[in-house]
Amino acid sequence: MLPPLDDVDRIMEVMQSAFPPEYGEAWNRRQVSDALLLAGTHHELIASDGSDRPEAGKDTAGFYLSRGLFDEEELLLFAIAPAHRRKGLGHILLKRFIESARQRNKKRLFLEMRRNNPAGVLYAAHGFQPIGIRPRYYRALNGDRIDAITQELVIE
């Protein structure tokens, strides 16, 4: 089933504002569209008021995109637009991701982030634990190399 076209637009809008361009982490429209077509891929939007389906004319405050296989799921993208940060929306959205995965009988959740990503505090608050490092995995636009931290959450 194809995702609504406006979901891709909303994801792209949030991602372009939320991902610092110096790290080159944002996906392009084709990558997002293609990922949403894959079996086992899930996404959710969050409105600025915390509701799960932004209505026409309402700001989309954030989104997640994940992909699962068997009893595992990976959080591929997670973002809250800068104008909507520090309002608890990241916590709400991450809880929804975890609960959605639980309902699909996932037992282990994974994510990967660059070492200096401030979202690490959010992930830790929800129980994600570092389980590995990919040294110098990310390349910043200035040429610096940054480690990737792999994290896991075991859910029941």
N, C-alpha and C positions, 0 to 999 in steps of 0.2 A: 504494500500500500504506500502510495506517495505521500510525503508530508505536505501539509498546506504550504503553498508557495510563500505566504506571508511569514510563516515560521522561519524559513531560511532568511528572509529579509530582516526579521527581528533578531535572529542569532547574529547575523553579520553586523548589524548596527551596534549591538552590545559589545561584540568582540572587538570591533574597531576602536571603541572608546576605552575598553577595559584592559586590553593587552598592551603593555609598553612596547612601542615599535622597535626600541633598541635591541630587543631579544629575538625578534622574528618568530614569535610563537604563534601568532594568529594564523588561522587557516584561511585559505581563499574560498570563494563561493563554491567553486567546483568541488573542493575537498569536502565541504560541509554537505552539499547536495548529494554527492556520491555516498558519503557515510550514512546518511539518513535512509538510503535505499537498501542497505545491507541488512540481512536477517539478523536479529538479535541486537539491533541498535535501538536505543531509547533516548528520548530527549524530553525536557520539560522547560517551560518558560515560567517566569515569576513576574507578576505585575508590581508596580511601585507600591501598591497597597497590600502586597503579600498574597494576593489571590493567585491561583494557578493558571489562569487563562486571561491574559491581558485583552481587554475589549478594544474595539476600534477607538482610536483617539487616546488610549491610555498608554503611558510609558511602559515599555518592557524593561524591567530593572535587571534581569539576569536570565541565565539559562544553564542547563547542563546537557552534555551529550555523552552517552556511554554505550559500551558494546559488551555483550555477555556471550559466554559459551559454556555449556555444561553448568557447573555450580559456581562459576566465577564471573565477575563483571569488572570492567576497567572504566574508570572515569576518564574519558578522553579530553573533554573540555569542560571548564567550569568558570563562570564569570559573573560578576555583579558590576554594572556600570558605575563609574566613579561617583556620579551624582546621587547614587542610591546606597552607597556604602555606609557602614556604621549605623544601620537601622535594624539590624538583626535579620536582614533578608538572606544573607549568605548562610546563616544557621538554619533558617527555615528551608531553604532550597536543598542544602546538604542532607538534612533530615529526610526530606521527601525522596531524595535519591536513594538513601540507605533503606528506607521503608519500601520503596518500589522494588529494589533488588531483593529484599527479604521476601516480598510477596511472590517473586518469581523463583523462589527457592535457591537463591544464591547464598553461598556460604563464605566466600572470600571476595573482598572488594580490593581493587588496586588502583593506584594513581601514580603518576610520575610528575615531578615538579623540579624546576631549577632550584638550586641551593638557596638563593637569596629571595625566594618568592614569599612575600608577606602572608599569603594564604596558608602557609604551613601552620600558623597558629590556629586557624579555623579547623584544619584537618585534624590536628592533635586534639583539639577540644572535643572532637567527635570520635576519638579512639583510634585514629590511624596511627600506625607505628612505622618508623623507617625500617626497611628490611634489606636495602641494598643501595649501592652508589654506582653510577656510571661516570667515572672520572672524565672531566672535560667534554661532556656530551653536547652541551649547547654552545653555540658560537654567537656571541653578541655582535652587533653590527660594527663595533669598534675593534673586533678581532679577539677580544677576551674569550677565554673558554671557561665554562661554568659547569660544575658537576650537576648531574641529575640525581635526585633522590627518589627511590622507589619506595612506596608506602603501601601498607596492607591493613585492612580491617577485617577481622574474623567476626561474622555475624551468626546469630542463631535463629 
